[in-house]
Amino acid sequence: MKQLKYIVNIILAAALLALVGCASTAKNEGTGEYIDDSVITAKVKAAVLNDEALKSAEINVGTFKGVVQLSGFVSSESDICKAVDVARKVNGVKSVKNDMHLKTN
């Protein structure tokens, strides 16, 4: 009987450690958040590429805990504003950080 309790306690401890390992911290995402952010990133990329006004493959998208960061180079200030607006409208986006720059000739 003691052995059974010992084995059950070891299994419970291992399960607890596994759950803690998947938890998120301020600087790291949990497994579920990583998957959610991947989906948001894909949706924002698709929305940017499908927007007739933008048509820019030079806009990079990254997501961390629902915060989308746009970076890259665009032709005009209006493209920057449009890309930010398109990203904000995607479901699941908490906020948008703009790190886009204008192309120089």
N, C-alpha and C positions, 0 to 999 in steps of 0.2 A: 504494500500500500504506500509506503514511504517513497518507493521508486516511482510510482505513478504520479504522486504529487510533485516530485522532483522534475520529472519529464514534462509535466503540464506547465510548471513554472518556467522551465527553459523555453518551451514553445511560446508561451505568453511574452516572455522577455524579448525573444527574437522578433515576434510580431510587432511589439511596441517599437523596437529599434527600426524596423522596416518602415513603419508609419512615420516616425520622426524623420527618417532620412528623406522622405518624400515631401515634407513640409517646406513651405517657402519661408524665406527670410527677407530682410529689407533689400539685400543685394542679389539674392538668388531666387529663382522661380521654382515652385513645386512642379511636379510632372503635369498635373492638370492645367496649371497656368501656362506652361510652355506650349502645350497643345492648343489652348485657347488663343495664345498670342500668335501661333503659326497660322491659325485659321484667319485671324484678324489681318495679319500681314498679307495673306493671299487675297483676301477680299479687297483690301485697299489697293494692292497692285493691280488687280483686275479692274477696279473702278477707275483708277488713273489711266490705264491703257485704253479702256473703253470710252473715255470722255473725248468727244470730238474736238474740243477746244485744246486739249493738252497734247495728245498723241506723242508723248515723250517717253522714250525708253531710258532716258538718263536720270529719272527720278528713282532713287533707292528708298526702300521702305523697311523699317525695323520696328519691332513692337516689344515692349517690356512691361508686363503687368497692365496691359490695356492702353499704355501710352505709346502713341505712334510717333516715330521720328522720320521725317522726310529729309533726304539729303540729295545732293546732285546738282546738276546745272540745267537751267531753263533759259528761254529766250527773253522773257519779259517779267515785269513785276506782276502783271495780270495772271501769268501762268503760275506764279508762286501762290497768289491768293486763291486761284481756282483749285490748285492741288490741295491746299490746306482745307478748303471748303469741301471738296470731294471726300477727303479722308475723314473729316468730322462727321459726315453723314453715314458712314459705315457703322453698322450695328456692332456694339461691343467696344468701340473706341471711347476711352475716357477723356483723353486730351491729345493734342497734336503739337509736337515740337517741330519748328521749321528751321532746318539747317541747309536750305537750298540757296544757291548763288546764281547770279546772272552770268551768262556766257559773255566772255570778252572777245572782241574780234582782233 
